[in-house]
Structure formats: structure tokens, C-alpha cells
Amino acid sequence: MYRLKLRAMPDVWNTEKLAELDKRHLWHPFTQMRDWCDPGHEPLILVRGEGAMLEDSRGRRYLDGNSSIWTNIHGHSHPHITRAVHEQLDLVSHVSFLGTTNAPSIRLAERLCDFFPKNTLTRAFLSDDGSTAIEAAMKMAVQFHQLTGNPHRSGFVAFDNAYHGDTLGAASIGGIGTFHKKIEGHKFPVHRISDPEELDALPAWREGLIAAAAIEPLIQGAAGMRTWPKGLLSRLRKKCNEAGVFLILDEVMTGFGRTGTMFACQQEQVIPDFLCLAKGLSGGYMPLAATLTTEKIFEAFLGDFSEGKTFYYGHSYSGNPLGCAAALANLEVFEKESTLENLQPKIQKLTSLLDQLRVVPQVHEIRQCGFIAGIDIGRPDGTKLPWQERTGARICLAARNHGLLTRPILDTLVFIPPLCTTEAQLESGISALERAIQEVSGPS
Ligand SMILES: *Cc1c(COP(=O)(O)O)cnc(C)c1O
């Protein structure tokens, strides 16, 4: 009945026209545009959001099962965040961060540093995206060593299958073949490991040629939601301390409650030399990023102007007041709504729902870290599906018909809904996945 009523609704968005123009003029990220532009493909045009739900131009509603590519925290159109952005809009939308400053940026920097023990992470460098947060950390690490008489410390250590963003610096330390092979030859030196114990055998590590090691703590996102063994993060911290190597933590995905604690590093009592934040920093409302670092690193860049120690890095929209206002409101909601406390029973609910999925023959393995889940699918006989068949993508497409929006990583289905998602919404989301799995790869 609901559907019938919708069909009768006038298409106020003129969906077909918009779709045609999209196909004619846009180029979407991480997208094979021949498939996208195929006449059989109807682009989903999202027009509205409320809480964990999104609505398309035809009035259909979906659970935002991947938090709009891992960014949204407290839901869409949250009144507190919306109001904060409106208030800032009425004051000023953007002012330069080169030579002037603004109140939301100042307050945000203080709030972010306050999450960490005194005299640890005390400085916030603001930029726009996860990639730029990483880029800034890498440049700071290299320049620190130049400034302190160790210019040979210029290499990086990163993990197999890591993903740290798409700008060239960030992509250099990425380790996913499909994304990163194409820029081979344009990269700077990176040494790849799969476990911190390998470091002692690495000549560059022993010879003091490494500036920093980077890791996505607790769970690698783009690798297919792969969780690290417990204790790996603290082992890496220890190795870095012993070798005088900086530790860059990429909490672009894991930050802001996603793993159950405000930051993933808190679960192993690790404090990095650089903490990179983006995606959820603004609650998923604005492009905004922060690279937090220590006073020791900051001070190495101080000196007479003529010494040339200045950190020459920045973007036009660095310290954007709208983004910072959204981020401050995002942090306030954590307190007002006791988000992390309320999240714990929902994490358990998710665990039990995922357990029910485990009996599905096409489900090979499920990994969960807080409110993040990766579900590997394959053939019922336990063998892998040919990746070219894009079964994961077809399952996610089928899930749309059951009211769930998400995007897989090859044959890993990703479920990472906003923290405000209710238990009932979790149930319908997982049930949508289950039905979609059966429709696409069920008994044939
Ligand atoms: C998304 C992501 C990035 C890149 O962030 P962008 O905002 O897309 O540039 C970096 N690291 C991790 C772990 C991510 O998930």
C-alpha cells in the first residue's frame, strides 16, 4: 500500500532529468563510469536525511548502512548540529586561516586536545579531508627530522593492505593493490610490514632511516574491515619508542565512537605522535580534518623566520568555521545524549544479529569492531567467488529494495551505521542484508 501511494506522488525532483544530466557531466569517485552511464543503471539521488535514514528523489527511504561512506555519527539533520551550522552561517562562512583565526577553530582545537592526558597531544593542525590529515602528519614527521639533524630519517613504515587516502603522499603509504599500483614509481620510500615483530629485521629500521610508522588502529577499513589482533597496536607503539620513530595513527574511520570508545587508540592505552581525524569529526556534515600532535614536534618548527623552519602547508579552506562549528556541535551531542554509554547495548545487539547471519551458508566470516562490521561472502561450499562477478555489489544493490543502503569492499559486505541507529533499525538492516544475500547468491 505504501508503495502504491508513493507511485502516485509527483516526482518533484524530476529524477529522470537529473539522472540524465549526472550521466552527461559528472565523474564519480571510485566508479567505473561505463557501468554508471549504462542506460540500465538508475543513479540513486538522495535528497533528504533524518537520523539514520536517507530518502531518495522518489520518496523511498533507506537505512544509511555505511554512514554515508563512514562519516555520519549522530544521524542526518540532527537539530543540534544543524542549528550550530545555521548560527555560524549567519555570522560568517569562511575566513582565511593564513594570517587570521576564528572562534570555532580555536574552541575545537582545545576540545580535541582535551580528550588526551595533559602534555601529550597539545596541537591541532586543521585541514579538509582524511588524506590531507595524513599528508600533513607525513610532512611534519619528515621535516621534524630534517630540523633536528636527522635528514636521513625520511622513510615510512606502513602495513599491508593499509588505506590512508588518495593524495599522493597518503597513497604512497597505502597498500591496496587495486588502488595503489597505478602510482607505483611516483611514490616515496615505504617499507611494508604485516606485524611489528618484522621491524627488527628491517635494515632501514635498524639503520635509523624511518621517520614514522602509520597504522589504522584496531581495524583496517578499506582493506575489508580487517581487525588487528589484540595488543598489536601497543606492541607497535613500544617498537616505535625504542627506535625513536614517530607513530601516526589514522583514526579517520575509527574516531568518534565508531569502535565503542571515542578513539580506537584508547582501547590499548596508546598515545600517538600524530593522530589523524576526519570523516566523523564534523559528525559527517562538512569536510574537515585535524592532525593532532605533540609540543615536542611543534617546537622543532619554531625559530627565526630566516631559519626557514616554518611548516609550509595548508589549504584554502583550512580551519573552515562552518566545519568547526559542526565538529563542536558533534562533540556536544556525545555529552548531551550520552552517546557512548547508549552505544554499548547496541554493539551487543549487533553482535547477536551478526551471529544469526553466521548460519547463512554464503557467509564465510564476520568481523566486528564496535559498531563496524565486515561480512565476507562466498560460495556455500566455502570457496571464494570470482571478484569479477561483483557479487558483493549485487547484494548491496538488492539490499536497497529492502531499505538498506551500503557499499561493499569487493565480496566483503560493510555494515557501519550511524551511532544513533536504533536496535529495531539494526534488525531491519541485518535482515535486509540476509534477504539480499539469499536473492543474489542463494541456491541456484
Ligand atoms: C577514508 C579514509 C581516509 C581518507 O579520507 P578522505 O577524507 O577520503 O580523504 C584515510 N584513512 C582512512 C582509515 C580512511 O578510512
The ligand as an SDF file (V2000), in Angstrom:
LIG
                    3D

 15 15  0  0  0  0  0  0  0  0999 V2000
   38.5340    7.4730    4.3230 C   0  0  0  0  0  0  0  0  0  0  0  0
   39.8580    7.2450    4.9250 C   0  0  0  0  0  0  0  0  0  0  0  0
   40.9490    8.0640    4.6250 C   0  0  0  0  0  0  0  0  0  0  0  0
   40.8670    9.1590    3.5960 C   0  0  0  0  0  0  0  0  0  0  0  0
   39.9840   10.1680    3.9840 O   0  0  0  0  0  0  0  0  0  0  0  0
   39.3690   11.1440    2.8580 P   0  0  0  0  0  0  0  0  0  0  0  0
   38.5390   12.0870    3.6620 O   0  0  0  0  0  0  0  0  0  0  0  0
   38.5640   10.2620    1.9680 O   0  0  0  0  0  0  0  0  0  0  0  0
   40.4950   11.7850    2.1670 O   0  0  0  0  0  0  0  0  0  0  0  0
   42.1400    7.8250    5.2720 C   0  0  0  0  0  0  0  0  0  0  0  0
   42.2590    6.8360    6.1570 N   0  0  0  0  0  0  0  0  0  0  0  0
   41.2360    6.0340    6.4930 C   0  0  0  0  0  0  0  0  0  0  0  0
   41.4300    4.9730    7.5120 C   0  0  0  0  0  0  0  0  0  0  0  0
   40.0030    6.1950    5.8690 C   0  0  0  0  0  0  0  0  0  0  0  0
   39.0020    5.3750    6.1660 O   0  0  0  0  0  0  0  0  0  0  0  0
  1  2  1  0
  2  3  1  0
  2 14  2  0
  3  4  1  0
  3 10  2  0
  4  5  1  0
  5  6  1  0
  6  7  2  0
  6  8  1  0
  6  9  1  0
 10 11  1  0
 11 12  2  0
 12 13  1  0
 12 14  1  0
 14 15  1  0
M  END
$$$$
